[in-house]
Amino acid sequence: MSYLDPRAGHSAGDTPAAPAYQNPAWHADEKAPDPMSSADETPGKRGPGKRRAGRGDNKGKSRAGRNLPAAIAVGLSLGLVILASLLIWPPALLGVVVAAAAIGVWETARAVSAIGARPPLVPLIAGTAVMTGLAWYEGTDALTLGLVATVAAATLWRLADGPAAVRRDFTAITLIAVYVPFLLSFAAMLVRPEEDGAWRVLATVVAVVLSDTGGYAAGVFLGKHPMAPKISPKKSWEGFAGSITASAIGSGALLYFLMDVPVHYGLLFGAVLSIVAVLGDLAESMLKRDLGIKDMSNLLPGHGGLMDRLDSILFAVPTAYLLFAIIAPN
């Protein structure tokens, strides 16, 4: 990202620099190299006083590198929050979306600060609430206007520091505004239909969860052929097939029983959402690789940051909105 100038200053309200994320040499999905290790150390050879890999360092982690108990606990907690908002009072999902998008904006802005960008948080988070509200009350056209207004407000905020600051941060501002609040605001439009809006959101979340779970299981037990080794070395084609299969079968059954959608449409819905969910995951992995970080933050135990959980949802929500317009129009 050559547009970033780390020498330029920043003002109050900007994103603080993210500590310890300055070395882009390792892969986003791999452990950072140990700065205390010798440069000429032979791989696979254990030096004096060194412990064998896998003893003590990976306590509680699964074969895929996750702290599985913590990951399951956090995942269930997030799912219960969404489910409770849908079942008790669907408009409450707006608050969940705004809160999740605001945290995502903070995490992404913090991440890009590692390479010198200083996107202003105040207008970006304010624009997050505006975009979600516009999506809920007015739909896609108003949401697009909200996106333009958010980018414009953040750019004007940065203009106070001079044209050089605008040139440095404009791309980061646009990336954050589109990537997080704009895409996530489609969840507000999914829940709008009073008769089945809650089921639409639930079907979308379940499809992504099944995709992630199916891909994880198939990748751990069957994965042999790397899918994108330079972006995400733990992803395999076998895992990708497991993602599509689990999401398609689960969505076919769920949409048929909840919304009376024909099974073949449900299968298509699940398969397409699985594909875009995996693409969303890879997109964030590529972003983290470019930034030289492993996780967006350490907010969620076993998961990293909230954005490390939202990466698949972000691409899936607008796709689900478009698919429902075809297979289950209001």
Buried (B, 14 or more C-beta within 10 A) or exposed (E): EEEBBEEBEBEEEBBEBBEEBEEBEBBBBEEBEEEEEEEEEEEEEEEEEEEEEEEEEEEEBBEBEBBBEBBEBBBEEBBEBBBEBBEEEBEBBBEBBBBBBBBBBBBBBBBBBBBBBBBBBEBBBBBBBBBBBBBBEEEBEBBBBBBEBBBBBBBEBBEEBEEEBBBBBBBBBBBBBBBBBBBBBBBBBBBBBEEBBBBBBBBBBBBBBBBBBBBBBBBBEBBEEBBBEEBBBBBBBBBBBBBBBBBBBBBBBBBBEBBEBEEEBBBBBBBBBBBBBBBBBBBBBBBBBEBBBBBBBEBBEBBBBBBBBBBBBBBBBBBBBEBBEEBBEE
